[in-house]
């Protein structure tokens, strides 16, 4: 009997221990499940932020949201702060979700979710608000700029958080800008970027674009464009319509003038004075038209253009050829095809002259070499001879071959005269004929 009572006591004790341990484990498990869970939230300024607090197990304990200033926003489903932007989304024993619409930068901070157990358990959630940059503005552009002027274009955007990036483009090509300037304005930033340039006429009409890039803008950045207007003095060039102007032709001179402001009108003059024949010389806009050319139109024509920055001019010297002038044609494109080849003619003439000179030199050397013999033979018979032929015949030997000698020298003289007339073109020369007569007499 005693043994049975002892065994029963031991059994009750063991059951009590088991029940106590189980209760202790359940208490610990419930305590661990009653812990609020939150997450950080990032939103863009002006949008809506949802703040959620959850618990896995709750024994009818209330949840509460508080703002960074520790003001209670909602206690369970009861609104505590009078702010029309803050609304209840969901309230239960396991979740409390609220929304803040039209979020401002001032709403940024650390929010607290509290679970009112003993002790109170809390969880923190940080609300980050991104500031949207304002549309940029370009300053520093004087309208219009003058050629050679130093210009600084500055692009400014404000309200960005974090600070925005700025890029510059000239037409479609990116250009290097100066150092970016960032200034804090409350919770946001003001960003400035500048480009410096010395403008010239090539910048007239150039488009400078400032592009603002930011995480809140995604693939649609803000941008603004300014088109430069640059004033510069005129440039003038005269273009003529005919390469070889001839009498009777229609002739036009075009005055190509550029400048900003555009020089209007242009002024045409001839030889420093007014146009002499306004009936044939017609000015149409920038063109000078001569309806029918003649020799009196020869001279220097000047086109002059002006604007408020200066004056420029160009000149054209006109020479009118006769209508049938050799080597000219009324078709400028056919000039090189139908005109005489002056280079070929000049080459032929040079060759003929060279050959003629060479022949004269050779002939002169030949005559000089035989002149001494002739004079010597002539001198030998000169004392007794009445003329040159007799002297030559009597110079050497007897008179047996006198007629043959005379005929020989007369033939030689005729040959000399013939050669001279053929190669030098002097057949009709009076002096040459006289020499021939003298030789054969």
C-alpha positions in Angstrom: 0.0 0.0 0.0 2.7 2.4 0.9 4.5 1.5 -2.3 1.5 2.3 -4.4 1.1 5.7 -2.8 4.7 6.5 -3.4 4.5 5.6 -7.1 1.4 7.8 -7.5 3.1 10.8 -6.0 6.1 10.4 -8.3 3.7 10.3 -11.3 1.9 13.4 -10.3 5.1 15.2 -9.8 6.4 14.3 -13.2 3.2 15.4 -14.9 3.4 18.8 -13.1 6.9 19.3 -14.3 6.0 18.5 -17.9 3.0 20.8 -17.8 5.1 23.6 -16.3 7.8 23.3 -19.0 5.2 23.3 -21.8 3.6 26.4 -20.4 6.9 28.1 -20.2 7.8 27.2 -23.8 4.4 28.6 -25.1 5.0 31.8 -23.2 8.4 32.3 -24.7 7.1 31.5 -28.2 4.3 34.0 -27.8 6.6 36.6 -26.6 8.9 36.1 -29.5 6.0 36.3 -32.1 4.8 39.6 -30.6 7.5 41.7 -32.2 6.6 44.4 -34.8 8.2 44.2 -38.3 8.6 47.3 -40.6 10.5 48.3 -43.8 12.2 51.5 -45.0 10.3 53.3 -47.7 11.6 55.6 -50.5 9.2 57.8 -52.5 9.3 60.7 -54.8 8.2 64.1 -53.6 4.5 64.6 -54.3 3.7 60.9 -54.4 2.1 58.7 -51.7 4.0 56.7 -49.1 2.5 53.5 -47.5 3.9 52.6 -44.0 3.1 49.0 -42.9 3.7 47.4 -39.5 3.1 43.6 -38.9 3.3 41.0 -36.2 3.2 37.2 -36.6 1.3 36.7 -33.3 -0.8 39.1 -31.3 -2.9 38.5 -28.2 -5.2 41.5 -28.8 -2.4 44.0 -28.2 -2.7 47.4 -30.0 -0.3 48.7 -32.7 0.6 52.4 -33.1 2.4 54.6 -35.7 4.3 57.7 -34.7 6.1 60.3 -36.9 9.7 61.5 -36.6 8.5 64.2 -34.1 7.1 61.3 -32.0 3.5 62.5 -32.6 1.0 59.6 -32.7 -0.5 59.2 -36.2 -2.8 56.2 -35.6 -3.4 54.0 -32.5 -5.0 50.9 -33.8 -7.8 52.2 -36.1 -8.1 55.5 -34.3 -6.6 58.6 -36.0 -4.7 60.7 -33.5 -3.2 63.5 -35.6 -5.2 65.9 -37.7 -3.5 65.8 -41.0 -5.7 65.3 -44.1 -2.8 63.7 -46.0 -2.6 60.8 -43.5 -5.2 58.0 -44.0 -5.8 54.5 -42.6 -5.3 51.7 -45.1 -5.6 48.6 -43.0 -6.0 47.9 -39.3 -6.1 44.4 -37.6 -4.5 42.6 -34.7 -1.6 41.6 -37.0 -1.2 44.7 -39.2 -1.4 48.5 -39.2 -0.9 50.2 -42.5 -1.3 54.0 -43.1 -0.7 56.2 -46.2 0.8 59.7 -46.5 -0.2 61.5 -49.7 1.5 64.4 -51.4 4.7 63.6 -49.6 6.9 66.6 -49.0 10.6 66.7 -48.2 9.7 67.7 -44.6 8.0 64.3 -44.2 11.3 62.6 -44.5 12.6 60.9 -41.3 12.4 57.9 -38.9 8.9 56.6 -38.2 8.1 54.2 -35.2 5.7 51.3 -34.9 4.9 50.3 -31.3 3.4 47.1 -29.9 2.0 47.7 -26.4 3.1 44.6 -24.6 4.8 44.5 -21.3 7.4 45.9 -22.0 6.4 47.9 -25.1 8.2 46.6 -28.3 9.1 49.0 -31.2 10.4 48.9 -34.8 11.8 51.8 -36.8 11.2 52.6 -40.5 13.0 55.4 -42.4 11.0 57.4 -45.0 13.2 58.8 -47.7 11.8 61.5 -49.9 13.5 62.3 -53.3 13.3 65.9 -54.5 12.4 66.4 -58.2 14.6 69.0 -59.9 12.8 72.0 -61.4 12.9 72.6 -65.1 16.2 74.3 -65.9 16.8 77.9 -67.0 19.6 79.2 -69.2 21.0 82.7 -68.4 23.8 84.9 -69.6 22.8 85.1 -73.3 22.6 88.6 -74.7 20.5 89.0 -77.8 22.0 89.3 -80.2 25.7 88.6 -79.5 28.4 90.2 -81.6 31.2 88.3 -83.3 34.2 88.1 -81.1 32.2 88.6 -77.9 32.9 86.4 -74.8 29.7 84.7 -73.7 29.0 82.6 -70.6 25.8 80.5 -70.6 24.7 79.2 -67.2 22.1 76.5 -66.6 20.4 76.4 -63.2 18.0 73.9 -61.7 16.7 73.8 -58.1 14.8 71.4 -55.8 16.7 68.2 -56.5 17.5 65.7 -53.8 20.0 64.2 -54.2 21.8 66.8 -56.4 21.0 66.6 -60.1 23.5 66.2 -63.0 23.8 68.7 -65.8 25.1 68.1 -69.3 25.6 70.5 -72.3 25.1 70.0 -76.0 25.9 72.2 -79.0 23.4 71.1 -81.6 23.7 67.3 -81.2 27.2 67.1 -79.9 28.1 67.2 -76.2 30.4 69.9 -75.1 32.6 70.1 -72.0 31.2 72.4 -69.3 32.8 74.1 -66.4 32.8 72.7 -62.8 29.3 72.0 -61.4 28.2 74.2 -58.5 26.0 72.6 -55.9 24.3 74.6 -53.1 22.0 73.2 -50.4 18.7 74.9 -50.1 16.9 73.5 -47.1 16.5 69.8 -47.7 17.2 70.0 -51.5 20.0 71.3 -53.7 20.4 74.0 -56.3 22.8 73.0 -59.2 24.5 75.3 -61.7 26.7 74.5 -64.7 28.3 77.0 -67.2 29.9 76.9 -70.6 32.2 79.7 -71.9 32.7 80.6 -75.5 34.0 83.3 -77.8 31.3 83.6 -80.4 32.0 83.9 -84.1 29.8 83.8 -87.2 29.8 80.0 -87.1 27.9 80.1 -83.9 25.0 82.0 -85.5 22.0 79.7 -85.3 23.8 77.2 -83.1 21.5 75.5 -80.5 22.9 75.1 -77.0 20.9 72.7 -74.8 21.1 72.1 -71.1 20.0 68.6 -70.0 19.2 67.8 -66.3 19.3 64.2 -65.3 18.0 62.8 -62.0 16.9 59.5 -60.5 13.3 60.9 -60.2 13.1 61.7 -64.0 14.1 58.3 -65.3 14.6 58.3 -69.1 12.8 61.7 -69.5 15.3 64.3 -68.4 14.5 68.0 -68.2 16.1 70.1 -70.9 16.0 73.7 -72.2 17.5 75.1 -75.4 18.8 78.5 -76.4 19.6 79.4 -80.1 22.5 81.8 -80.5 22.1 84.9 -82.7 25.4 86.4 -83.7 25.8 89.6 -85.6 28.8 90.0 -87.9 29.9 92.3 -90.8 29.2 91.4 -94.4 31.3 89.1 -96.7 31.0 89.8 -100.5 31.9 87.8 -103.6 31.0 88.5 -107.2 30.1 85.6 -109.5 29.9 86.1 -113.3 27.7 84.1 -115.7 30.0 83.9 -118.8 33.7 82.9 -118.9 34.6 84.8 -122.1 32.2 87.7 -122.6 31.6 88.8 -126.2 29.9 91.6 -127.9 26.1 91.2 -128.1 25.9 88.6 -125.3 23.6 88.7 -122.2 25.8 89.0 -119.1 25.1 88.8 -115.4 27.1 89.6 -112.3 25.8 88.1 -109.0 26.8 89.7 -105.7 27.0 86.9 -103.1 26.8 88.8 -99.8 26.5 87.3 -96.3 26.1 89.1 -93.0 23.9 89.4 -90.0 21.9 91.5 -90.2 21.7 90.7 -93.9 23.0 93.6 -95.9 20.2 95.0 -98.0 20.4 96.4 -100.6 23.8 96.1 -102.2 25.4 98.9 -104.3 26.8 98.5 -107.8 29.3 100.9 -109.3 31.5 101.0 -112.4 35.0 102.5 -112.4 34.2 104.3 -109.1 31.1 106.0 -110.4 27.4 105.3 -111.1 26.4 102.8 -113.8 26.6 104.6 -117.1 23.8 103.0 -119.1 20.8 102.2 -116.9 18.8 101.0 -119.9 21.1 98.1 -120.6 22.5 97.7 -117.1 19.7 96.5 -114.8 20.0 95.9 -111.1 17.7 93.2 -109.8 18.1 92.6 -106.1 21.8 91.5 -105.8 22.3 91.0 -109.5 23.7 93.3 -112.2 22.4 92.4 -115.7 23.9 93.8 -118.9 21.4 92.9 -121.6 23.7 93.4 -124.6 27.5 93.6 -124.2 29.6 96.1 -126.2 33.1 97.5 -125.9 32.0 100.5 -123.9 31.2 98.1 -121.0 34.8 97.4 -120.4 35.8 98.4 -116.9 35.9 97.5 -113.2 32.6 96.7 -111.5 32.2 96.9 -107.7 29.6 95.4 -105.4 29.5 96.9 -101.9 27.4 95.6 -99.0 26.9 97.2 -95.5 25.3 96.7 -92.2 25.7 98.4 -88.8 28.9 96.4 -88.1 30.8 97.3 -91.2 31.2 97.4 -95.0 32.7 95.0 -97.5 33.1 94.9 -101.2 34.4 92.9 -104.2 35.4 93.9 -107.7 35.3 92.3 -111.2 37.2 93.5 -114.2 35.1 93.1 -117.4 36.8 92.9 -120.8 34.4 92.4 -123.8 35.9 90.5 -126.7 34.9 91.0 -130.4 32.2 88.7 -131.5 34.5 86.8 -133.9 37.6 87.0 -131.7 39.9 84.0 -132.5 39.7 81.3 -130.0 36.5 82.4 -128.4 33.0 81.0 -128.6 29.6 82.0 -127.3 29.5 78.6 -125.5 31.9 78.8 -122.5 31.8 75.0 -122.2 33.0 74.5 -125.8 35.9 77.0 -125.4 38.6 74.4 -124.8 37.2 72.0 -127.5 37.1 74.3 -130.5 39.7 76.9 -129.8 43.2 76.7 -131.5 46.0 74.8 -129.8 48.3 77.7 -129.2 50.9 75.5 -127.4 51.1 73.2 -130.5 51.6 76.2 -132.9 54.2 77.8 -130.7 56.1 74.5 -130.6 56.1 74.1 -134.4 57.3 77.7 -134.8 60.1 77.2 -132.3 61.3 74.0 -134.2 61.3 75.8 -137.5 63.3 78.8 -136.2 65.8 76.5 -134.5 66.4 74.5 -137.7 66.8 77.8 -139.7 69.3 79.2 -137.3 71.3 75.9 -137.4 71.4 76.0 -141.2 72.5 79.7 -141.3 75.4 78.9 -138.9 76.6 75.9 -141.0 76.3 77.9 -144.2 78.2 80.8 -142.7 81.0 78.6 -141.5 81.3 77.0 -145.0 81.4 80.3 -146.8 84.0 81.7 -144.3 86.2 78.7 -144.8 86.3 79.1 -148.7 86.4 82.8 -148.7 90.2 82.9 -148.2 90.9 80.6 -151.1 88.7 82.7 -153.4 90.3 85.9 -152.4 93.8 84.4 -152.8 93.1 83.1 -156.3 91.5 86.3 -157.3 94.4 88.3 -156.1 96.9 86.3 -158.1 95.5 87.5 -161.4 94.2 90.8 -160.3 97.0 92.9 -161.7 96.4 92.0 -165.3 92.7 91.1 -165.1 90.0 93.7 -166.0 87.4 92.1 -163.7 87.0 89.5 -161.0 86.1 86.6 -163.3 89.3 87.1 -165.4 91.3 87.3 -162.3 90.0 83.9 -161.1 90.5 82.3 -164.4 94.1 83.6 -164.7 94.9 82.8 -161.1 96.1 79.3 -161.6 97.1 77.4 -164.8 96.6 78.4 -168.4 93.5 79.5 -170.2 92.6 76.1 -171.4 89.8 75.6 -168.9 88.8 79.3 -168.6 85.2 78.8 -169.7 84.8 75.8 -167.4 86.0 77.8 -164.4 83.7 80.7 -165.2 80.7 78.4 -165.6 81.7 76.5 -162.4 81.7 79.7 -160.3 78.6 81.1 -161.9 76.8 77.8 -161.0 78.1 77.9 -157.4 76.8 81.5 -157.1 73.4 80.5 -158.4 73.2 77.6 -155.9 74.1 79.9 -153.0 71.3 82.3 -154.0 68.8 79.4 -154.4 69.6 77.9 -151.0 69.2 81.2 -149.3 65.9 81.9 -151.0 64.5 78.5 -150.1 65.6 78.4 -146.5 65.2 82.0 -145.5 62.1 82.9 -147.6 63.8 85.7 -149.4 63.1 84.8 -153.0 61.6 88.2 -153.7 64.2 90.2 -151.8 65.8 92.9 -154.0 69.2 92.7 -152.4 69.4 88.9 -153.0 68.5 89.3 -156.6 71.3 91.9 -157.0 73.8 89.5 -155.5 72.7 86.8 -158.0 73.2 89.2 -160.9 76.6 90.2 -159.6 77.7 86.5 -159.4 76.7 85.5 -162.9 78.0 88.6 -164.7 
